[in-house]
C-alpha cells in the first residue's frame, strides 16, 4: 500500500508547471503593461521636447519677421527715398508749373474708359436686331 500512496503524493514536473503557469502569465502581463507604459511616457516626453523646440523656432521666426518688417518700413520711408533720389540720382523737385494734378476717377468710370479704349476708332460695328 505504501507504493500507492507515494505514487499519489509524488510531485511531477507537469503538476508544478501547471500550478506555476497562472503566476508566470500574470507576471508576463504585468511586464508587458509596464513596458508599454514606459514606452508611451518616453514618447510623450520626446514629443514635449519637439513641441518646445518648434515653439522656440516659431518665436525666433516671428522676431525675425518683425525685424524685417521694420527694415522694410525704414527703406520705404519717403524722406529716405527723396534723399537717395537727390544725392545718388541727381534728381530735383519739379517746378510748380510742371506738376499736373488729376481728379481721381471712380472705378466704374475707369472701367468704361478702358472699354472705350479697346474699341478700334473709325470703325462702326453693326449690331444685330433682336429676334422677333
N, CA, C and O atoms as a GROMACS GRO file, in nm:
protein
  528
    1UNK      N    1   0.080  -0.118   0.000
    1UNK     CA    2   0.000   0.000   0.000
    1UNK      C    3   0.085   0.126   0.000
    1UNK      O    4   0.040   0.228  -0.050
    2UNK      N    5   0.198   0.123   0.051
    2UNK     CA    6   0.285   0.238   0.056
    2UNK      C    7   0.329   0.281  -0.082
    2UNK      O    8   0.358   0.399  -0.102
    3UNK      N    9   0.336   0.190  -0.179
    3UNK     CA   10   0.373   0.230  -0.314
    3UNK      C   11   0.262   0.309  -0.380
    3UNK      O   12   0.286   0.397  -0.463
    4UNK      N   13   0.135   0.275  -0.340
    4UNK     CA   14   0.024   0.353  -0.394
    4UNK      C   15   0.022   0.494  -0.340
    4UNK      O   16  -0.001   0.588  -0.416
    5UNK      N   17   0.046   0.511  -0.214
    5UNK     CA   18   0.045   0.641  -0.150
    5UNK      C   19   0.158   0.726  -0.208
    5UNK      O   20   0.136   0.845  -0.234
    6UNK      N   21   0.272   0.672  -0.227
    6UNK     CA   22   0.384   0.750  -0.276
    6UNK      C   23   0.361   0.792  -0.422
    6UNK      O   24   0.408   0.898  -0.462
    7UNK      N   25   0.291   0.711  -0.501
    7UNK     CA   26   0.266   0.750  -0.639
    7UNK      C   27   0.160   0.861  -0.646
    7UNK      O   28   0.165   0.944  -0.736
    8UNK      N   29   0.066   0.863  -0.552
    8UNK     CA   30  -0.034   0.970  -0.550
    8UNK      C   31   0.026   1.099  -0.498
    8UNK      O   32  -0.007   1.206  -0.549
    9UNK      N   33   0.110   1.093  -0.401
    9UNK     CA   34   0.170   1.211  -0.342
    9UNK      C   35   0.296   1.255  -0.416
    9UNK      O   36   0.356   1.356  -0.380
   10UNK      N   37   0.335   1.185  -0.515
   10UNK     CA   38   0.457   1.219  -0.589
   10UNK      C   39   0.434   1.347  -0.668
   10UNK      O   40   0.330   1.365  -0.730
   11UNK      N   41   0.533   1.435  -0.664
   11UNK     CA   42   0.525   1.563  -0.733
   11UNK      C   43   0.590   1.544  -0.870
   11UNK      O   44   0.704   1.502  -0.882
   12UNK      N   45   0.513   1.577  -0.972
   12UNK     CA   46   0.568   1.566  -1.106
   12UNK      C   47   0.595   1.705  -1.160
   12UNK      O   48   0.543   1.804  -1.110
   13UNK      N   49   0.677   1.710  -1.262
   13UNK     CA   50   0.714   1.838  -1.325
   13UNK      C   51   0.591   1.900  -1.390
   13UNK      O   52   0.574   2.022  -1.387
   14UNK      N   53   0.508   1.817  -1.448
   14UNK     CA   54   0.386   1.867  -1.513
   14UNK      C   55   0.294   1.938  -1.415
   14UNK      O   56   0.239   2.043  -1.446
   15UNK      N   57   0.278   1.881  -1.295
   15UNK     CA   58   0.191   1.943  -1.194
   15UNK      C   59   0.249   2.076  -1.146
   15UNK      O   60   0.176   2.172  -1.125
   16UNK      N   61   0.379   2.079  -1.128
   16UNK     CA   62   0.444   2.202  -1.082
   16UNK      C   63   0.426   2.312  -1.187
   16UNK      O   64   0.392   2.426  -1.154
   17UNK      N   65   0.448   2.277  -1.314
   17UNK     CA   66   0.432   2.377  -1.421
   17UNK      C   67   0.287   2.422  -1.432
   17UNK      O   68   0.260   2.540  -1.458
   18UNK      N   69   0.195   2.330  -1.412
   18UNK     CA   70   0.054   2.365  -1.419
   18UNK      C   71   0.016   2.463  -1.309
   18UNK      O   72  -0.065   2.552  -1.332
   19UNK      N   73   0.073   2.450  -1.191
   19UNK     CA   74   0.046   2.542  -1.080
   19UNK      C   75   0.117   2.674  -1.099
   19UNK      O   76   0.067   2.778  -1.054
   20UNK      N   77   0.233   2.675  -1.164
   20UNK     CA   78   0.309   2.798  -1.184
   20UNK      C   79   0.262   2.878  -1.306
   20UNK      O   80   0.290   2.998  -1.317
   21UNK      N   81   0.192   2.813  -1.398
   21UNK     CA   82   0.151   2.879  -1.522
   21UNK      C   83   0.070   3.007  -1.498
   21UNK      O   84   0.101   3.107  -1.563
   22UNK      N   85  -0.030   3.012  -1.412
   22UNK     CA   86  -0.102   3.139  -1.390
   22UNK      C   87  -0.012   3.250  -1.336
   22UNK      O   88  -0.025   3.366  -1.375
   23UNK      N   89   0.079   3.214  -1.247
   23UNK     CA   90   0.170   3.315  -1.192
   23UNK      C   91   0.263   3.368  -1.300
   23UNK      O   92   0.288   3.488  -1.306
   24UNK      N   93   0.315   3.279  -1.385
   24UNK     CA   94   0.404   3.320  -1.493
   24UNK      C   95   0.328   3.409  -1.592
   24UNK      O   96   0.380   3.512  -1.635
   25UNK      N   97   0.207   3.370  -1.627
   25UNK     CA   98   0.127   3.451  -1.719
   25UNK      C   99   0.094   3.588  -1.660
   25UNK      O  100   0.097   3.689  -1.731
   26UNK      N  101   0.064   3.593  -1.533
   26UNK     CA  102   0.035   3.721  -1.467
   26UNK      C  103   0.160   3.809  -1.464
   26UNK      O  104   0.151   3.929  -1.488
   27UNK      N  105   0.275   3.750  -1.436
   27UNK     CA  106   0.400   3.825  -1.438
   27UNK      C  107   0.429   3.878  -1.580
   27UNK      O  108   0.469   3.993  -1.595
   28UNK      N  109   0.408   3.797  -1.681
   28UNK     CA  110   0.431   3.840  -1.820
   28UNK      C  111   0.336   3.954  -1.856
   28UNK      O  112   0.376   4.048  -1.924
   29UNK      N  113   0.211   3.946  -1.812
   29UNK     CA  114   0.115   4.052  -1.839
   29UNK      C  115   0.158   4.183  -1.773
   29UNK      O  116   0.154   4.288  -1.837
   30UNK      N  117   0.199   4.177  -1.647
   30UNK     CA  118   0.246   4.298  -1.579
   30UNK      C  119   0.371   4.354  -1.647
   30UNK      O  120   0.384   4.476  -1.660
   31UNK      N  121   0.460   4.269  -1.689
   31UNK     CA  122   0.582   4.315  -1.757
   31UNK      C  123   0.546   4.384  -1.889
   31UNK      O  124   0.602   4.488  -1.922
   32UNK      N  125   0.454   4.326  -1.964
   32UNK     CA  126   0.414   4.387  -2.092
   32UNK      C  127   0.347   4.522  -2.070
   32UNK      O  128   0.374   4.618  -2.142
   33UNK      N  129   0.259   4.530  -1.970
   33UNK     CA  130   0.193   4.657  -1.939
   33UNK      C  131   0.297   4.760  -1.895
   33UNK      O  132   0.289   4.877  -1.935
   34UNK      N  133   0.393   4.720  -1.814
   34UNK     CA  134   0.499   4.811  -1.770
   34UNK      C  135   0.581   4.863  -1.886
   34UNK      O  136   0.612   4.982  -1.893
   35UNK      N  137   0.617   4.774  -1.978
   35UNK     CA  138   0.696   4.815  -2.094
   35UNK      C  139   0.616   4.912  -2.182
   35UNK      O  140   0.670   5.011  -2.229
   36UNK      N  141   0.489   4.883  -2.203
   36UNK     CA  142   0.404   4.973  -2.282
   36UNK      C  143   0.390   5.110  -2.214
   36UNK      O  144   0.392   5.214  -2.281
   37UNK      N  145   0.375   5.110  -2.083
   37UNK     CA  146   0.361   5.236  -2.010
   37UNK      C  147   0.490   5.319  -2.021
   37UNK      O  148   0.484   5.439  -2.049
   38UNK      N  149   0.602   5.257  -2.001
   38UNK     CA  150   0.730   5.329  -2.009
   38UNK      C  151   0.752   5.381  -2.151
   38UNK      O  152   0.797   5.494  -2.170
   39UNK      N  153   0.720   5.299  -2.251
   39UNK     CA  154   0.736   5.341  -2.390
   39UNK      C  155   0.647   5.461  -2.420
   39UNK      O  156   0.691   5.557  -2.484
   40UNK      N  157   0.523   5.457  -2.375
   40UNK     CA  158   0.432   5.570  -2.401
   40UNK      C  159   0.481   5.697  -2.331
   40UNK      O  160   0.472   5.806  -2.388
   41UNK      N  161   0.532   5.685  -2.210
   41UNK     CA  162   0.583   5.802  -2.138
   41UNK      C  163   0.706   5.860  -2.210
   41UNK      O  164   0.720   5.982  -2.220
   42UNK      N  165   0.792   5.774  -2.260
   42UNK     CA  166   0.911   5.821  -2.334
   42UNK      C  167   0.866   5.896  -2.460
   42UNK      O  168   0.923   6.001  -2.493
   43UNK      N  169   0.766   5.844  -2.530
   43UNK     CA  170   0.716   5.910  -2.650
   43UNK      C  171   0.653   6.046  -2.616
   43UNK      O  172   0.671   6.142  -2.691
   44UNK      N  173   0.581   6.054  -2.505
   44UNK     CA  174   0.519   6.181  -2.464
   44UNK      C  175   0.626   6.284  -2.430
   44UNK      O  176   0.616   6.400  -2.471
   45UNK      N  177   0.728   6.243  -2.357
   45UNK     CA  178   0.836   6.336  -2.322
   45UNK      C  179   0.910   6.381  -2.447
   45UNK      O  180   0.943   6.499  -2.460
   46UNK      N  181   0.936   6.289  -2.540
   46UNK     CA  182   1.003   6.324  -2.664
   46UNK      C  183   0.919   6.424  -2.744
   46UNK      O  184   0.972   6.521  -2.799
   47UNK      N  185   0.789   6.400  -2.752
   47UNK     CA  186   0.701   6.492  -2.823
   47UNK      C  187   0.699   6.629  -2.754
   47UNK      O  188   0.690   6.731  -2.821
   48UNK      N  189   0.706   6.631  -2.623
   48UNK     CA  190   0.713   6.758  -2.549
   48UNK      C  191   0.838   6.837  -2.584
   48UNK      O  192   0.832   6.958  -2.602
   49UNK      N  193   0.951   6.767  -2.592
   49UNK     CA  194   1.075   6.834  -2.632
   49UNK      C  195   1.066   6.889  -2.774
   49UNK      O  196   1.110   7.000  -2.801
   50UNK      N  197   1.009   6.810  -2.864
   50UNK     CA  198   0.995   6.856  -3.002
   50UNK      C  199   0.901   6.975  -3.012
   50UNK      O  200   0.927   7.068  -3.088
   51UNK      N  201   0.792   6.974  -2.935
   51UNK     CA  202   0.699   7.086  -2.935
   51UNK      C  203   0.766   7.211  -2.881
   51UNK      O  204   0.748   7.320  -2.935
   52UNK      N  205   0.843   7.196  -2.775
   52UNK     CA  206   0.914   7.310  -2.717
   52UNK      C  207   1.013   7.369  -2.817
   52UNK      O  208   1.025   7.491  -2.828
   53UNK      N  209   1.083   7.283  -2.889
   53UNK     CA  210   1.178   7.330  -2.989
   53UNK      C  211   1.106   7.403  -3.102
   53UNK      O  212   1.154   7.506  -3.150
   54UNK      N  213   0.991   7.350  -3.146
   54UNK     CA  214   0.914   7.413  -3.253
   54UNK      C  215   0.860   7.550  -3.209
   54UNK      O  216   0.860   7.645  -3.287
   55UNK      N  217   0.815   7.559  -3.084
   55UNK     CA  218   0.767   7.688  -3.033
   55UNK      C  219   0.880   7.789  -3.026
   55UNK      O  220   0.862   7.906  -3.060
   56UNK      N  221   0.997   7.745  -2.983
   56UNK     CA  222   1.113   7.834  -2.977
   56UNK      C  223   1.150   7.882  -3.118
   56UNK      O  224   1.179   8.000  -3.137
   57UNK      N  225   1.149   7.791  -3.213
   57UNK     CA  226   1.180   7.829  -3.352
   57UNK      C  227   1.074   7.926  -3.405
   57UNK      O  228   1.107   8.019  -3.478
   58UNK      N  229   0.948   7.904  -3.369
   58UNK     CA  230   0.841   7.995  -3.410
   58UNK      C  231   0.861   8.134  -3.353
   58UNK      O  232   0.841   8.233  -3.424
   59UNK      N  233   0.900   8.144  -3.227
   59UNK     CA  234   0.927   8.275  -3.168
   59UNK      C  235   1.044   8.344  -3.237
   59UNK      O  236   1.040   8.464  -3.261
   60UNK      N  237   1.148   8.267  -3.269
   60UNK     CA  238   1.264   8.323  -3.340
   60UNK      C  239   1.223   8.375  -3.476
   60UNK      O  240   1.265   8.484  -3.516
   61UNK      N  241   1.142   8.299  -3.548
   61UNK     CA  242   1.098   8.342  -3.681
   61UNK      C  243   1.006   8.465  -3.672
   61UNK      O  244   1.010   8.551  -3.760
   62UNK      N  245   0.925   8.473  -3.569
   62UNK     CA  246   0.838   8.589  -3.551
   62UNK      C  247   0.922   8.714  -3.525
   62UNK      O  248   0.895   8.821  -3.580
   63UNK      N  249   1.026   8.702  -3.441
   63UNK     CA  250   1.114   8.815  -3.416
   63UNK      C  251   1.185   8.859  -3.544
   63UNK      O  252   1.196   8.978  -3.572
   64UNK      N  253   1.231   8.762  -3.622
   64UNK     CA  254   1.298   8.793  -3.749
   64UNK      C  255   1.202   8.861  -3.846
   64UNK      O  256   1.240   8.955  -3.916
   65UNK      N  257   1.078   8.814  -3.850
   65UNK     CA  258   0.977   8.875  -3.937
   65UNK      C  259   0.950   9.019  -3.894
   65UNK      O  260   0.940   9.108  -3.979
   66UNK      N  261   0.938   9.043  -3.765
   66UNK     CA  262   0.917   9.179  -3.715
   66UNK      C  263   1.035   9.269  -3.751
   66UNK      O  264   1.015   9.384  -3.790
   67UNK      N  265   1.157   9.217  -3.738
   67UNK     CA  266   1.275   9.295  -3.772
   67UNK      C  267   1.276   9.330  -3.920
   67UNK      O  268   1.310   9.443  -3.958
   68UNK      N  269   1.240   9.234  -4.004
   68UNK     CA  270   1.237   9.259  -4.148
   68UNK      C  271   1.128   9.359  -4.187
   68UNK      O  272   1.147   9.440  -4.277
   69UNK      N  273   1.014   9.352  -4.119
   69UNK     CA  274   0.907   9.450  -4.146
   69UNK      C  275   0.954   9.591  -4.111
   69UNK      O  276   0.927   9.686  -4.184
   70UNK      N  277   1.024   9.605  -3.999
   70UNK     CA  278   1.077   9.735  -3.960
   70UNK      C  279   1.179   9.784  -4.061
   70UNK      O  280   1.179   9.902  -4.097
   71UNK      N  281   1.266   9.695  -4.106
   71UNK     CA  282   1.367   9.733  -4.206
   71UNK      C  283   1.300   9.776  -4.336
   71UNK      O  284   1.343   9.873  -4.399
   72UNK      N  285   1.195   9.704  -4.377
   72UNK     CA  286   1.123   9.740  -4.499
   72UNK      C  287   1.057   9.877  -4.485
   72UNK      O  288   1.061   9.958  -4.578
   73UNK      N  289   0.996   9.903  -4.370
   73UNK     CA  290   0.932  10.033  -4.349
   73UNK      C  291   1.038  10.144  -4.352
   73UNK      O  292   1.013  10.253  -4.404
   74UNK      N  293   1.154  10.117  -4.297
   74UNK     CA  294   1.262  10.216  -4.298
   74UNK      C  295   1.309  10.242  -4.441
   74UNK      O  296   1.332  10.357  -4.479
   75UNK      N  297   1.324  10.136  -4.520
   75UNK     CA  298   1.371  10.152  -4.658
   75UNK      C  299   1.267  10.221  -4.747
   75UNK      O  300   1.303  10.286  -4.845
   76UNK      N  301   1.139  10.207  -4.714
   76UNK     CA  302   1.032  10.268  -4.794
   76UNK      C  303   0.999  10.411  -4.749
   76UNK      O  304   0.912  10.476  -4.809
   77UNK      N  305   1.064  10.460  -4.648
   77UNK     CA  306   1.032  10.593  -4.594
   77UNK      C  307   1.048  10.699  -4.703
   77UNK      O  308   1.152  10.702  -4.769
   78UNK      N  309   0.948  10.785  -4.723
   78UNK     CA  310   0.956  10.886  -4.829
   78UNK      C  311   1.077  10.978  -4.815
   78UNK      O  312   1.138  11.014  -4.915
   79UNK      N  313   1.113  11.017  -4.695
   79UNK     CA  314   1.227  11.107  -4.675
   79UNK      C  315   1.356  11.040  -4.723
   79UNK      O  316   1.440  11.104  -4.786
   80UNK      N  317   1.372  10.911  -4.693
   80UNK     CA  318   1.491  10.839  -4.737
   80UNK      C  319   1.494  10.829  -4.889
   80UNK      O  320   1.599  10.849  -4.951
   81UNK      N  321   1.379  10.796  -4.950
   81UNK     CA  322   1.374  10.784  -5.096
   81UNK      C  323   1.405  10.919  -5.163
   81UNK      O  324   1.474  10.924  -5.265
   82UNK      N  325   1.352  11.027  -5.105
   82UNK     CA  326   1.379  11.160  -5.162
   82UNK      C  327   1.528  11.193  -5.152
   82UNK      O  328   1.586  11.247  -5.247
   83UNK      N  329   1.590  11.160  -5.038
   83UNK     CA  330   1.733  11.186  -5.021
   83UNK      C  331   1.816  11.106  -5.120
   83UNK      O  332   1.909  11.159  -5.179
   84UNK      N  333   1.782  10.978  -5.139
   84UNK     CA  334   1.854  10.895  -5.236
   84UNK      C  335   1.837  10.949  -5.378
   84UNK      O  336   1.932  10.949  -5.456
   85UNK      N  337   1.716  10.994  -5.411
   85UNK     CA  338   1.692  11.048  -5.545
   85UNK      C  339   1.776  11.174  -5.568
   85UNK      O  340   1.831  11.193  -5.677
   86UNK      N  341   1.787  11.259  -5.467
   86UNK     CA  342   1.866  11.382  -5.482
   86UNK      C  343   2.016  11.353  -5.488
   86UNK      O  344   2.086  11.403  -5.576
   87UNK      N  345   2.064  11.270  -5.393
   87UNK     CA  346   2.208  11.251  -5.379
   87UNK      C  347   2.266  11.154  -5.483
   87UNK      O  348   2.367  11.184  -5.546
   88UNK      N  349   2.203  11.039  -5.502
   88UNK     CA  350   2.261  10.938  -5.588
   88UNK      C  351   2.216  10.951  -5.734
   88UNK      O  352   2.294  10.922  -5.825
   89UNK      N  353   2.093  10.994  -5.757
   89UNK     CA  354   2.042  11.001  -5.894
   89UNK      C  355   2.043  11.143  -5.950
   89UNK      O  356   2.016  11.163  -6.069
   90UNK      N  357   2.075  11.241  -5.868
   90UNK     CA  358   2.081  11.379  -5.914
   90UNK      C  359   1.945  11.436  -5.951
   90UNK      O  360   1.938  11.528  -6.033
   91UNK      N  361   1.840  11.387  -5.894
   91UNK     CA  362   1.706  11.437  -5.924
   91UNK      C  363   1.676  11.558  -5.838
   91UNK      O  364   1.739  11.578  -5.734
   92UNK      N  365   1.579  11.639  -5.882
   92UNK     CA  366   1.536  11.753  -5.802
   92UNK      C  367   1.386  11.768  -5.816
   92UNK      O  368   1.325  11.711  -5.907
   93UNK      N  369   1.327  11.845  -5.728
   93UNK     CA  370   1.182  11.866  -5.730
   93UNK      C  371   1.147  11.946  -5.855
   93UNK      O  372   1.220  12.038  -5.891
   94UNK      N  373   1.037  11.912  -5.923
   94UNK     CA  374   0.998  11.987  -6.042
   94UNK      C  375   0.943  12.124  -6.005
   94UNK      O  376   0.900  12.148  -5.892
   95UNK      N  377   0.945  12.214  -6.104
   95UNK     CA  378   0.888  12.347  -6.083
   95UNK      C  379   0.736  12.331  -6.065
   95UNK      O  380   0.677  12.234  -6.111
   96UNK      N  381   0.676  12.427  -5.999
   96UNK     CA  382   0.533  12.418  -5.970
   96UNK      C  383   0.446  12.404  -6.094
   96UNK      O  384   0.344  12.337  -6.089
   97UNK      N  385   0.485  12.466  -6.208
   97UNK     CA  386   0.403  12.459  -6.328
   97UNK      C  387   0.416  12.323  -6.398
   97UNK      O  388   0.334  12.291  -6.484
   98UNK      N  389   0.517  12.244  -6.364
   98UNK     CA  390   0.538  12.115  -6.428
   98UNK      C  391   0.454  12.005  -6.364
   98UNK      O  392   0.447  11.894  -6.418
   99UNK      N  393   0.392  12.032  -6.253
   99UNK     CA  394   0.312  11.933  -6.182
   99UNK      C  395   0.167  11.948  -6.223
   99UNK      O  396   0.110  12.057  -6.213
  100UNK      N  397   0.106  11.841  -6.269
  100UNK     CA  398  -0.034  11.843  -6.309
  100UNK      C  399  -0.110  11.750  -6.215
  100UNK      O  400  -0.077  11.632  -6.202
  101UNK      N  401  -0.211  11.803  -6.150
  101UNK     CA  402  -0.292  11.723  -6.059
  101UNK      C  403  -0.415  11.674  -6.134
  101UNK      O  404  -0.481  11.751  -6.203
  102UNK      N  405  -0.445  11.547  -6.119
  102UNK     CA  406  -0.562  11.488  -6.184
  102UNK      C  407  -0.667  11.456  -6.080
  102UNK      O  408  -0.637  11.424  -5.964
  103UNK      N  409  -0.791  11.464  -6.123
  103UNK     CA  410  -0.901  11.429  -6.034
  103UNK      C  411  -0.910  11.276  -6.027
  103UNK      O  412  -0.896  11.209  -6.130
  104UNK      N  413  -0.933  11.222  -5.910
  104UNK     CA  414  -0.947  11.076  -5.902
  104UNK      C  415  -1.073  11.029  -5.973
  104UNK      O  416  -1.177  11.095  -5.967
  105UNK      N  417  -1.064  10.917  -6.040
  105UNK     CA  418  -1.178  10.861  -6.111
  105UNK      C  419  -1.245  10.755  -6.026
  105UNK      O  420  -1.182  10.689  -5.944
  106UNK      N  421  -1.373  10.741  -6.047
  106UNK     CA  422  -1.446  10.634  -5.982
  106UNK      C  423  -1.417  10.503  -6.054
  106UNK      O  424  -1.390  10.505  -6.174
  107UNK      N  425  -1.421  10.390  -5.986
  107UNK     CA  426  -1.391  10.262  -6.051
  107UNK      C  427  -1.480  10.233  -6.170
  107UNK      O  428  -1.432  10.177  -6.269
  108UNK      N  429  -1.608  10.271  -6.165
  108UNK     CA  430  -1.698  10.242  -6.278
  108UNK      C  431  -1.659  10.327  -6.399
  108UNK      O  432  -1.665  10.278  -6.511
  109UNK      N  433  -1.618  10.452  -6.379
  109UNK     CA  434  -1.576  10.537  -6.490
  109UNK      C  435  -1.446  10.485  -6.549
  109UNK      O  436  -1.425  10.494  -6.670
  110UNK      N  437  -1.359  10.430  -6.466
  110UNK     CA  438  -1.233  10.376  -6.514
  110UNK      C  439  -1.257  10.254  -6.603
  110UNK      O  440  -1.191  10.237  -6.705
  111UNK      N  441  -1.354  10.168  -6.563
  111UNK     CA  442  -1.386  10.052  -6.645
  111UNK      C  443  -1.444  10.093  -6.779
  111UNK      O  444  -1.409  10.036  -6.882
  112UNK      N  445  -1.532  10.193  -6.779
  112UNK     CA  446  -1.592  10.240  -6.903
  112UNK      C  447  -1.485  10.299  -6.995
  112UNK      O  448  -1.489  10.279  -7.116
  113UNK      N  449  -1.391  10.371  -6.938
  113UNK     CA  450  -1.284  10.430  -7.019
  113UNK      C  451  -1.196  10.321  -7.080
  113UNK      O  452  -1.153  10.334  -7.195
  114UNK      N  453  -1.169  10.215  -7.005
  114UNK     CA  454  -1.090  10.105  -7.060
  114UNK      C  455  -1.164  10.035  -7.173
  114UNK      O  456  -1.104   9.998  -7.274
  115UNK      N  457  -1.294  10.016  -7.155
  115UNK     CA  458  -1.374   9.950  -7.259
  115UNK      C  459  -1.375  10.036  -7.386
  115UNK      O  460  -1.366   9.982  -7.496
  116UNK      N  461  -1.387  10.167  -7.371
  116UNK     CA  462  -1.385  10.257  -7.487
  116UNK      C  463  -1.248  10.255  -7.554
  116UNK      O  464  -1.240  10.264  -7.676
  117UNK      N  465  -1.144  10.243  -7.477
  117UNK     CA  466  -1.009  10.243  -7.532
  117UNK      C  467  -0.983  10.117  -7.613
  117UNK      O  468  -0.901  10.119  -7.706
  118UNK      N  469  -1.050  10.008  -7.581
  118UNK     CA  470  -1.031   9.883  -7.653
  118UNK      C  471  -1.097   9.884  -7.791
  118UNK      O  472  -1.051   9.816  -7.882
  119UNK      N  473  -1.203   9.962  -7.806
  119UNK     CA  474  -1.274   9.965  -7.934
  119UNK      C  475  -1.188  10.038  -8.037
  119UNK      O  476  -1.132  10.143  -8.008
  120UNK      N  477  -1.177   9.981  -8.157
  120UNK     CA  478  -1.100  10.050  -8.259
  120UNK      C  479  -1.172  10.176  -8.305
  120UNK      O  480  -1.294  10.178  -8.318
  121UNK      N  481  -1.095  10.281  -8.329
  121UNK     CA  482  -1.156  10.408  -8.371
  121UNK      C  483  -1.181  10.407  -8.521
  121UNK      O  484  -1.107  10.343  -8.596
  122UNK      N  485  -1.285  10.477  -8.564
  122UNK     CA  486  -1.316  10.487  -8.705
  122UNK      C  487  -1.392  10.369  -8.759
  122UNK      O  488  -1.425  10.367  -8.878
  123UNK      N  489  -1.421  10.270  -8.679
  123UNK     CA  490  -1.496  10.154  -8.725
  123UNK      C  491  -1.633  10.155  -8.662
  123UNK      O  492  -1.650  10.186  -8.544
  124UNK      N  493  -1.729  10.121  -8.742
  124UNK     CA  494  -1.864  10.109  -8.688
  124UNK      C  495  -1.902   9.962  -8.692
  124UNK      O  496  -1.882   9.894  -8.792
  125UNK      N  497  -1.956   9.917  -8.587
  125UNK     CA  498  -1.993   9.776  -8.578
  125UNK      C  499  -2.144   9.768  -8.585
  125UNK      O  500  -2.215   9.833  -8.508
  126UNK      N  501  -2.194   9.689  -8.676
  126UNK     CA  502  -2.338   9.672  -8.690
  126UNK      C  503  -2.386   9.579  -8.580
  126UNK      O  504  -2.326   9.474  -8.554
  127UNK      N  505  -2.490   9.618  -8.518
  127UNK     CA  506  -2.546   9.534  -8.413
  127UNK      C  507  -2.662   9.458  -8.468
  127UNK      O  508  -2.734   9.508  -8.555
  128UNK      N  509  -2.683   9.338  -8.419
  128UNK     CA  510  -2.793   9.254  -8.464
  128UNK      C  511  -2.923   9.304  -8.403
  128UNK      O  512  -2.928   9.354  -8.291
  129UNK      N  513  -3.025   9.288  -8.482
  129UNK     CA  514  -3.157   9.318  -8.427
  129UNK      C  515  -3.199   9.199  -8.345
  129UNK      O  516  -3.163   9.085  -8.373
  130UNK      N  517  -3.276   9.228  -8.244
  130UNK     CA  518  -3.319   9.117  -8.159
  130UNK      C  519  -3.420   9.031  -8.235
  130UNK      O  520  -3.497   9.084  -8.316
  131UNK      N  521  -3.422   8.902  -8.211
  131UNK     CA  522  -3.513   8.811  -8.282
  131UNK      C  523  -3.656   8.842  -8.243
  131UNK      O  524  -3.688   8.865  -8.127
  132UNK      N  525  -3.746   8.841  -8.349
  132UNK     CA  526  -3.885   8.874  -8.321
  132UNK      C  527  -3.964   8.755  -8.288
  132UNK      O  528  -4.084   8.765  -8.261
   0.00000   0.00000   0.00000
